[in-house]
Amino acid sequence: ANVFVAARPPGHHAEKTTAMGFCLFNTAAIAARHAQKKHQAERVAIVDWDVHHGNGTQDIFWDDPSVLYCSTHQMPLYPGTGAKS
């Protein structure tokens, strides 16, 4: 099954163990895990189109090959992450 979700707010600054940038929960990460656990999604792609880099979402899925995280954002802005290097 293929699914597309457009969601606000993404909560994309909340990291694994830390609330950040007015984000208490990373709703994008919660939705991705829900799709995997409840709907047996093998792979999930998160496309984050926002002026700020979604540092929390990247942090959560950095070592998880089953989730592709793509971010378009302006640099240099809060939180100061997401540069090419």
C-alpha positions in Angstrom: 0.0 0.0 0.0 1.2 3.5 -0.8 0.2 6.4 1.4 0.8 10.2 1.2 0.3 12.4 4.3 0.6 16.2 4.4 0.8 17.1 8.1 1.2 20.2 10.2 2.8 20.6 12.6 5.6 18.2 11.8 7.3 18.4 15.3 10.5 18.0 13.3 12.8 19.6 15.9 11.9 17.1 18.7 14.8 14.6 19.0 14.8 11.1 20.4 15.0 12.3 24.0 14.8 16.1 23.8 12.0 18.5 23.1 13.3 21.4 21.0 12.2 24.3 18.9 8.6 24.4 20.4 8.3 20.7 19.5 7.4 18.3 22.3 6.7 15.3 20.0 8.0 14.5 16.6 4.8 13.7 14.9 6.5 12.9 11.6 8.5 10.2 13.3 5.5 8.9 15.2 3.5 8.6 12.0 6.4 6.8 10.2 6.7 4.3 13.0 2.9 3.8 13.1 3.0 3.0 9.4 5.7 0.4 9.9 4.3 -1.3 13.0 0.5 -1.2 12.4 0.4 -1.2 8.6 3.6 -3.2 7.8 5.2 -0.5 5.7 8.6 -1.8 4.8 10.0 1.6 3.8 8.9 5.2 4.6 9.9 8.4 3.0 9.6 11.7 4.9 9.9 14.8 2.8 10.3 17.9 5.0 9.6 21.1 3.2 10.1 23.9 5.7 12.2 27.0 6.1 14.0 25.2 9.1 15.9 21.9 9.0 14.1 19.1 10.7 17.0 18.2 13.0 15.0 16.0 15.2 13.6 13.8 12.4 17.0 13.4 10.9 18.4 12.5 14.4 15.8 9.9 15.0 16.2 8.1 11.6 19.9 8.7 11.0 20.9 5.0 11.4 17.6 3.5 10.1 17.8 2.4 6.4 14.0 1.7 6.4 13.2 5.5 6.6 14.4 8.0 4.0 14.5 11.6 5.4 14.7 14.5 2.9 14.8 18.1 4.0 14.6 21.3 2.0 15.4 24.3 4.2 17.0 27.7 4.2 20.6 28.0 5.6 21.7 29.4 7.9 18.6 29.5 10.1 17.5 27.8 13.3 18.6 25.2 14.4 21.8 25.6 12.5 21.9 22.0 11.3 21.4 20.5 7.8 24.4 21.8 6.0 26.0 19.8 3.1 28.8 18.7 5.4 
